[in-house]
Amino acid sequence: MPRPASVARQSMAMPMPARPRPRCARVARRYAIVRDGFAARGKAFTSQPLRRNIQVGDTREEAMVEYARVAQGRYLTYLNKGLDVMANTDLENEFAKAVSSHAVIGTDDQVAAELCDLVQTLPVDPILLRPTWPTMSSDEMIAALDRLGRTVVPALRAITPRTDIDEALLAPQEDQ
């Protein structure tokens, strides 16, 4: 992970370098580093981009099965190449448990609610969604994008994103 000063310099046009689905307090602390770096250079802090892996299904269980089918191999590749994205997890035998706090997975309503909560809790704008994986066919990718456009995107458009960091998230505590 980049040093704090370099994070502030790099984040001006790039999504916050983050593990999939970092906890709100962890992201808030990273954004505070960016904010402080901006302030040190006389620049105003603005909302920051954030990326999330997502999978929508008719049920949470169905979404998790599909996420495992399309993404588990990639997570294992990350782990085998030495990336600590999922260190200390059992990606082969307990994939659902390992990724449950690292991706937004569920029904249309569950995913929309979680993403809306994220955007209203943290100064996130834009939120970048990754609903597709290289293992998906083009038809599967189109179907995933169409579904998001019908169900999740309207919910995100209907809310006002937060523009500042909730200082309560910066208090010493365990990640949420």
N, C-alpha and C positions, 0 to 999 in steps of 0.2 A: 504494500500500500504506500502511496506517495507520502512524503513528509507533509505536515500541516501547511507550511508555506507554499509548497508546490500544489497542494490541493486547491488553495484559494486562487492561484494563478490559472490552473487548468480548468476550473469549473465555469469560467465565464461563458463558454459556448459548448461545453461537453456535458453529457449527463453525469451526475455524481458517480464516481467509480465506487460501486458497492456490490456486495454479495446479493444474490437474489433474495428478496424479502427481508432486508435487515429490519430490526425492530425500530419503532418510532424514536425511542430515546437515543439509540445509536446514530440514526440519521440526523436527528436534531443536533447531536454533538458535532457531527461532521459539518453540518450547515453552519454551526456557530464558528467553526474554524474558518470557513469560507467568509462568513460575515466579518469576522475580526480581521482577516487578511484584506478584505475590501476596505474596511475602515482605516487600516494602517496606510492605505494608499489614497485615502480621500474619496473613495468610491462608495456609492450607495449599494446596500445589499438588496437584491430583488429575489423573487421566487426562482427556484432552481429546478432543472429537469431531473427526473428520477425514472428509472426503468423497472418494470415488474414483469416477471414471467407469469402468465395466466393460463388457466384452462377452465372452460365452461362446459358443463354437461347438464343433462336433465336432472341428475341427482349429484350430490357431492361424491358419492362412491363411484359413480360412472365417470365423473370428471377425473378422479384420482387414477382410475384404471387406465383411462386414455392418456393422462399425463405420464404415467409410468411407461406406457407403450412408446410414446414419441420422445420422451426426454431422459429416461433413465440411462440409456447408453451414453448420452452426452455428459451427464453428471459423473458417470463412472470414468469417462475419458478425462474430465477435469481432474478428478481425484488421482488417477493414475499418472497424470503429467505433473503432479506435485502441487497443484493449486489447492489452497486450503479452504475453498468454497464450502466443502462439506466434510472437513476434518472431523474425526471422532464420531462419525455416523456410520450406520450399516446400510449403505445404499443398495446392496444386493438383496438383503433379506428383509429389511424394514424400510423400503423406499418411502411409503406414505408417511411414516413417522418422521423420517429424515428430512423430507421436503415440506412438511406441514407448516413450518414457520418461515419457509423460504420462497414460497410461491403463493399466488392467490388462486385458489382452486375451489370450485363449487358450482352451484346453480347460477343462472343469470342474476337473480336477485342477490344472492350471497356475494358474488364477485363485485357487482355494482356497489353494494353497501360497503364492502371492505375498501374498495378503491375510493369511494366518496369520502369515507372516514379518513383515509390517509391524506387526501388532498385538503381536507378541512382541518387536519391536525398539524400538518407540516406545510411550509411554504413551497409547495410543489406546483410548478407550471412551466412546461408541460409535463404530463405523465406519459411516459413512453411504454407502450404495452407490447409484450412479445407473446403473441398467441400461436405462433407457428414454429416448427422445428424442421431441420433438414430431412428427417425421416418421414415427414408427411407428404402425401401426394399433392399435386396442385389442386385437385378437387377438394381435398380436405382443408387445405389452406384457404381457399376461397370460401368454403362453408364456414370456417371459423371466423374469418373476417366479416362475412355477411351477418353472422349471428351477433357479433360484438356491435356492429353498426345498428342493429335493430334493438338490442337490449341494454348493453353497458354504456355505450357512448352517449345516448340521450340522458342517462342519469348523471353522467359526469358534466355534460353541458348545462344541466339545470342548477348546478351549484356554483358558489363563488369560492375560488381557491383562497386559502389562507396566504397572507403576504409577509408574515413575520414568524419568528421562532417563539414558540410557547416556552418561556423561561422555566416553567415547572418541569419540562422534559429534560432540562440541563442539570437539574439537581442530582447529586449522587444517589444512584439507585440501581437496582438490577434492571436490565433491559426488559421492556414490556413484552 
